[in-house]
Amino acid sequence: MNKFYFLILSLLGIVLTACGGESDDNGGSQPTSVDVTFSQDAINVSSLGQTTIVQVKTNAKEWTAYAADGCSTWVKATPNMQAGTITVAVTANDGEARKGSVYFKSGQTRKEITITQEAPLTVTPTSLFFPAEGGTQKVTLSINGSNCSASTPADWIVMAISSGTLVVAAEKNTGDYRTADIIVTVGEETATVNVKQDGNSEIVCPIEGYHLVWNDEFSEGTELNSKMWTHEVQNAGWVNNEKQNYVNGKSPAGKRVTEIKDGSLFINCFKENGKIYSGRIYGNKSKGFTYGVFEARIKLPKGKGTWPAWWMMPVNYTGWPHCGEIDIMEEVGADPNIVSSSIHCTAYNHTKGTQKTHSMTCSGAEGEFHVYTLEWTEDYIQTYVDGKKQLYFANDKKNNDDTWPFHVAFYPILNLAWGGDWGGYKGVDESALPVSLEVDYVRIYEK
């Protein structure tokens, strides 16, 4: 029994020696009482995220640090015992304000660094509309901080921020429709509030509930306003095997493919030195419009080979047909006075023979002015010819871009093509050249 008892005591001594404390690289023993201080016990982070280096002072020979389980998806703690630091990296936050912890650990000792991250700066609503008479409206800010500021280049907007609310006042507008952005800033974060104000225009939308936001009456100067319109530049064969070359306003010999005269825009198509030249123009291309009424009064040209169009494409184009296309009006001279409207997307397009199209005879479309209109809402697309319904296409509400990619900004297009897969499907008659597409006005309205 005595030998057995001695053997147990010997083994217990070995175990106690092995577990008596951790050792550093120099063989020192861990102190029985661990003291630790941080350069900061709490880190406050904006929604953009940041990386903070926390200095650690401790008598512990060995230690580590880690993010608590509840925040480990957005907080990373990297200890460096040699440098005496903890690097705390916090990712960007796109949700609500959140809290977490980073823990220092040495033996049984734990000490916490609290992490607090703000929610992103948001504004509600993001756009305001004022009548021509002016008025005052309020925008709710998600951050109540006193360091909020707001700025705008518009001298007709007056602003003030108080207790998480941006108060916006618009002065009376005696001129045309106008718009400007307000930039709200908190630290490095910004949010935008778009302000629109109706003008004293006598132009009335043909569909009730909309107001004029963008228009060109083509009543001034001889050339297109370059701040409103952009010319396409492409060689023949670029799309649909069309024969025209699109140029930036003028042909090589200096003849204009677009010109303003007698209160109209003329898009000219002609032959020069064996080549066909014409115009294709984009309105407000960089921003476009999301939903609204799009109206143009147009006189179509005559001649087999002509292919005029009034249509729309998405601002952020990534490929056809999945991005979508809205054709308000198309006509080919091979089939005079038959105008059509179509939509194209992944599910419905002419390469599959599934495109959604409606055609109708418009007596005098070639040689006389007619009004071609699109009403585009989040629920449907409806086109009109002189107020008569043409194509109707409903949103199937499946939240599927294959059938409804029409929920982003599109910009309007006017062009006059020559020949191609449709324009030349019965051949072309070059004796008809030169020809012109004449546009009295383009008007865009929003609710």
CORZIFEN-V815550 format. One record per helix or strand of 2 or more residues. SS is the DSSP state (hx for helix, st for strand). FROM is the first residue (numbers start at 1). TO is the last residue. If there is no record, write none. Layout:
# CORZIFEN-V815550
SS | FROM | TO
SS | FROM | TO
This chain:
# CORZIFEN-V815550
hx | 2 | 18
st | 36 | 38
st | 42 | 45
st | 50 | 58
st | 64 | 67
hx | 69 | 71
st | 75 | 80
st | 85 | 90
st | 98 | 106
st | 109 | 117
st | 123 | 124
st | 127 | 130
st | 135 | 141
st | 149 | 151
st | 157 | 162
st | 165 | 170
st | 178 | 186
st | 189 | 197
st | 211 | 216
st | 229 | 231
st | 244 | 246
st | 258 | 261
st | 264 | 272
st | 275 | 278
st | 280 | 283
st | 292 | 300
st | 306 | 314
st | 325 | 332
hx | 333 | 335
st | 338 | 344
st | 356 | 361
st | 369 | 376
st | 380 | 385
st | 388 | 394
st | 410 | 419
hx | 420 | 423
hx | 430 | 432
st | 435 | 446
